Amino acid sequence: MQKEFAVTGMRCSSCENLVKEALEELYGVEEVRVSHSEGVVAVSYEPSLVSTAAMIAVIEEQGFKVVS
């Protein structure tokens, strides 16, 4: 399954890497694409192993805001 999040506060490639690496640590996340210029985080994941709430929490723990 794939989920796309609109995220505010990412300003550079370091922000992208921070979010990408944190999400990749979640069991069940298969692939992560992050674009600070678009304000988008796209995640391919196995829904039986990880929830969208867990992914949102990880993004926000990095200091960014998920807006949708």
C-alpha positions as CSV (number, residue, x, y, z in Angstrom):
1,M,0.0,0.0,0.0
2,Q,1.1,3.6,-0.6
3,K,0.3,6.7,1.5
4,E,1.3,10.3,0.7
5,F,1.6,12.9,3.5
6,A,1.7,16.6,3.1
7,V,4.4,17.9,5.5
8,T,5.4,21.4,6.5
9,G,8.7,22.6,8.0
10,M,11.1,20.7,5.7
11,R,13.6,23.1,4.3
12,C,16.5,21.1,2.8
13,S,17.9,17.7,1.9
14,S,19.0,17.1,5.5
15,C,15.4,17.4,6.5
16,E,14.5,14.9,3.8
17,N,17.2,12.5,5.1
18,L,16.1,12.8,8.7
19,V,12.5,11.9,7.8
20,K,13.5,9.1,5.4
21,E,15.8,7.4,7.8
22,A,13.4,7.6,10.7
23,L,10.5,6.1,8.6
24,E,12.7,3.4,7.2
25,E,13.4,2.2,10.8
26,L,9.7,1.3,11.2
27,Y,9.0,-2.4,10.7
28,G,6.6,-2.7,7.7
29,V,7.9,0.4,5.8
30,E,9.2,-0.8,2.4
31,E,10.1,2.5,0.6
32,V,10.2,6.2,1.4
33,R,10.3,9.2,-1.0
34,V,10.7,12.6,0.5
35,S,10.6,16.0,-1.2
36,H,11.2,19.2,0.9
37,S,10.4,21.4,-2.2
38,E,7.0,19.7,-2.7
39,G,6.4,19.2,1.0
40,V,5.5,15.5,0.4
41,V,6.5,12.3,2.1
42,A,5.4,9.2,0.1
43,V,5.6,5.8,1.9
44,S,5.1,2.3,0.5
45,Y,4.3,0.0,3.4
46,E,2.5,-3.2,4.6
47,P,-0.6,-2.0,6.5
48,S,-0.8,-5.2,8.6
49,L,2.6,-4.3,10.1
50,V,2.6,-0.5,10.5
51,S,-0.2,2.1,10.9
52,T,-0.5,5.5,9.3
53,A,-0.7,6.9,12.9
54,A,2.8,5.4,13.7
55,M,4.2,7.0,10.5
56,I,2.7,10.4,11.3
57,A,4.1,10.2,14.9
58,V,7.6,9.4,13.5
59,I,7.5,12.4,11.1
60,E,6.3,14.7,13.8
61,E,8.9,13.4,16.3
62,Q,11.5,14.7,13.8
63,G,10.1,18.3,14.2
64,F,7.8,18.5,11.2
65,K,4.0,18.9,10.9
66,V,1.8,16.5,8.9
67,V,-1.1,18.5,7.6
68,S,-2.8,15.8,5.5
